[in-house]
């Protein structure tokens, strides 16, 4: 005899609660497995394409692994050292930049440094708040990652997990589909298909957009001659998945550095600003429509809320799963809305009788 809807809700509610508790207590331990699963999901379409070209799943996984190792070695030998060097140099030069900024403000806006002025008090309060929040964020990030899992373990476990999951991905999906309750399998399969479509469009598409824009910003800024152009491009590309935030953060940082480096050379400063303006035009009119699509349905505010909530609850792991969970919740919310609109609760007796 089939279980009643009330009993099913109770049982699946218990399962969901247990899952959340496991994630809560084992968040840091699960980090390499979450990253490995995300990598396997990201490149599974490549393995499927190689299979359609005649390779076995094992051969396709081997080809992807070899190519990935080569790309990683090239990045380590060419890009990462320069990125680390620029980051260290930026940290070293920040005190001088702040001293130069204070001198500039003292010359151009002396009222801001007047300790008795309201503007000065507001700026001091804002600076102290930003300093405390930044310290808390860095402490949380370092603590959540470094307390239980060091970099060596990540570098060893993540590739192994990704390879094994990629090799068995289709079998795992088939097994999960077999375990889905038969009464609800059509609806669950449709919801899973919708969630996969959203994730494929957003995660894979937006990841490609971030890579393209980060590379473009870094190369363009370095060609202009901006110091720390590589690290600025890396930062801008990293946060591009939140619309406009990558250009705002990267543009503000790049233009601020350009003002100190090229002060008086307004052409170079204008070129730095034009680089980010052109990047926004390309992203909004070509990259995002082509690679992400317009039917993703993830609003920027919804993404910010998901990142904030899951980051606060589950730390770094929560931030990694925030986007997939937000996508899934968005699909479920649209499904629930559709069910509500067709129910008597919304239409009432009159609406049901009219049908």
TATA-V709139 format. One record per pair of residues at least 24 apart in sequence whose ideal C-beta (glycine too) atoms are under 7 Angstrom apart, sorted by the first residue. I is the first residue (numbers start at 1). J is the second residue. If there is no record, write none. Layout:
i=I j=J
i=I j=J
This chain:
i=2 j=183
i=23 j=314
i=24 j=314
i=27 j=314
i=27 j=315
i=27 j=317
i=27 j=318
i=28 j=144
i=28 j=147
i=28 j=148
i=28 j=149
i=28 j=315
i=28 j=317
i=29 j=148
i=30 j=317
i=31 j=149
i=31 j=316
i=31 j=317
i=32 j=149
i=32 j=153
i=32 j=154
i=32 j=157
i=32 j=158
i=32 j=161
i=33 j=161
i=34 j=317
i=34 j=320
i=34 j=321
i=35 j=158
i=35 j=320
i=36 j=158
i=36 j=161
i=36 j=162
i=36 j=165
i=37 j=165
i=38 j=320
i=39 j=162
i=40 j=162
i=40 j=165
i=40 j=166
i=40 j=169
i=42 j=203
i=42 j=204
i=42 j=207
i=43 j=166
i=44 j=166
i=44 j=169
i=47 j=166
i=57 j=167
i=58 j=167
i=61 j=163
i=61 j=166
i=61 j=167
i=64 j=166
i=65 j=163
i=82 j=230
i=83 j=230
i=83 j=231
i=83 j=234
i=86 j=228
i=86 j=230
i=86 j=231
i=87 j=231
i=89 j=228
i=90 j=228
i=90 j=231
i=97 j=260
i=100 j=260
i=140 j=315
i=141 j=316
i=144 j=315
i=144 j=316
i=145 j=316
i=191 j=331
i=191 j=332
i=191 j=335
i=194 j=331
i=195 j=327
i=195 j=328
i=195 j=331
i=198 j=296
i=198 j=297
i=198 j=327
i=198 j=330
i=198 j=331
i=199 j=324
i=199 j=327
i=201 j=292
i=201 j=293
i=201 j=296
i=202 j=292
i=202 j=296
i=202 j=298
i=202 j=323
i=202 j=327
i=203 j=323
i=205 j=291
i=205 j=292
i=205 j=293
i=206 j=241
i=206 j=292
i=208 j=291
i=209 j=240
i=209 j=283
i=209 j=287
i=209 j=288
i=209 j=291
i=209 j=292
i=210 j=237
i=210 j=238
i=210 j=240
i=210 j=241
i=211 j=237
i=212 j=287
i=213 j=237
i=213 j=240
i=213 j=246
i=213 j=279
i=213 j=283
i=214 j=238
i=216 j=279
i=217 j=250
i=217 j=275
i=217 j=279
i=220 j=275
i=221 j=254
i=221 j=272
i=221 j=275
i=224 j=268
i=224 j=271
i=224 j=272
i=226 j=254
i=226 j=257
i=226 j=258
i=226 j=261
i=226 j=272
i=227 j=257
i=227 j=261
i=228 j=257
i=242 j=300
i=242 j=303
i=242 j=304
i=243 j=300
i=247 j=276
i=247 j=279
i=247 j=280
i=250 j=276
i=251 j=276
i=297 j=330
i=298 j=326
i=298 j=327
i=298 j=330
i=302 j=326
i=302 j=330
